[in-house]
Amino acid sequence: MKDHSLDSMDLLWLAGLARALVGDAAAGEDLAQDAALAALQGPGPSHAPPRAWLAGVTRRMAARRFRDESRRRDRERNVAQP
């Protein structure tokens, strides 16, 4: 984010979004922490509202996790087959 700050309301909103995306409280907390870290480290939105930018980052991170997990399960299934 431009000023590299997230207030408590932003963090609560982000945690709720992350939980809704992954459907699990623990995984949602991990996702929210990763997205908050990205917001603090990254350049932030240039023209988008901060929450819209953060939502996009969080959705992309969630999609990447689902894709990675699916690929991992496929690899494990293929290795386990005789």
N, C-alpha and C positions, 0 to 999 in steps of 0.2 A: 504494500500500500504506500502511497506517496509519503506520508509522514511516518511510516513504519510503526504505526501503533494500532492496537486493537483494544477497544474498551471491553468491559465485562459483558455488555449487552451483545456486542459483536461475537464474543466467544461463546455465549449461550446460544445465540442464533446458529453459529457455525456447528456447534455440537449437535443441535437438533437436526440440522440438515444432513450432517454426516451419518447420524444414526438412521435417519430415514432412507438414505441411499444404500446403506449396507445391511440394514435390518437386524443389527446386533449391537448391543450397547458397548461392549468392549472393543469390537472392531471399529465402531463409530468414533469412539474416543481416540483410538490410534489415528484414524483418518483425519479427525479434527485437529489433532496435534500436528500432524504432517502438513496440513493445509495452512495452519497458523504460522508454522515455521517458514513455509514458502512465502507467505505474505510478508513476514518480517525480513526475509533475506532477499526477496525478489524486487524488481523495479516497481511493481504495483500497476494499477490501471492507468492508462494514459488518458482515455476519454470516457471510460465506463464508470458508473458509480462503483464505489469500493465493494459493496456487498455483491453486486452483479459479477464483478471480476472474481471475487473470492468464491462465489458459487460455481463459476466456470472452472476454476482451478480444482475445487473439491470434486466436482462431477468427473473431470478428467482423471483425477487420482483414483476415484472409485472405479471407473471403467477399467483403468490399467490394472488395478488389483484383481478385479473379476477375471480379466483376460489372463493375467499371469497365473492365477489360481486354477483356472480351467486348463491351461496348458500344462501346468504341473501335474494335475490329476491325470491328464491324457498320457503324459510321459510315464508316470508311475504305473498306470494301467498297462501300457505297452510293455514295460519291463517285467511286470508280474506275470504276463501271459507266457506259457511254455512255448 
